[in-house]
């Protein structure tokens, strides 16, 4: 029982030490519409599918 408690404590300490993920910075849509958006993925270049089809 004590070993299990020590293992859980070790996991908690690892979680506390890991840095939080950095959000992707806002960017301009690549289709040229001038809209600025917050991408959900690092490789997202367009606001949505309609802008990607236009671009």
C-alpha positions in Angstrom: 0.0 0.0 0.0 2.8 2.4 0.8 4.7 1.6 -2.4 1.5 2.5 -4.4 1.2 5.8 -2.5 4.9 6.6 -3.3 4.3 5.8 -7.0 1.3 8.1 -7.2 3.3 10.9 -5.5 6.0 10.5 -8.1 3.5 10.8 -10.9 2.0 13.9 -9.3 5.4 15.5 -9.0 6.2 14.8 -12.7 2.9 16.3 -13.8 3.5 19.4 -11.8 7.0 19.9 -13.3 6.0 19.6 -17.0 5.5 22.9 -18.7 2.1 23.9 -20.0 1.7 23.7 -23.8 2.1 27.0 -25.6 -0.9 28.0 -27.7 -0.5 28.7 -31.4 -0.3 32.4 -32.0 -3.1 34.0 -34.1 -2.3 34.3 -37.8 -3.7 35.8 -41.0 -5.7 33.6 -43.3 -3.6 32.5 -46.3 -6.4 33.0 -48.9 -5.9 36.8 -48.8 -9.2 37.7 -47.2 -7.5 39.6 -44.4 -9.2 37.7 -41.5 -7.1 37.0 -38.5 -7.9 33.7 -36.6 -6.7 31.5 -33.7 -5.6 28.2 -35.3 -6.5 24.9 -33.6 -3.4 23.2 -35.1 0.1 24.3 -35.8 -0.3 23.6 -39.5 -3.7 25.3 -40.0 -3.3 28.0 -42.7 -6.9 28.9 -43.5 -9.8 30.0 -41.4 -12.0 27.2 -42.6 -12.7 24.9 -45.6 -14.4 27.6 -47.7 -11.3 29.8 -47.4 -9.0 26.9 -48.2 -11.1 26.1 -51.3 -10.9 29.8 -52.4 -7.2 30.0 -51.7 
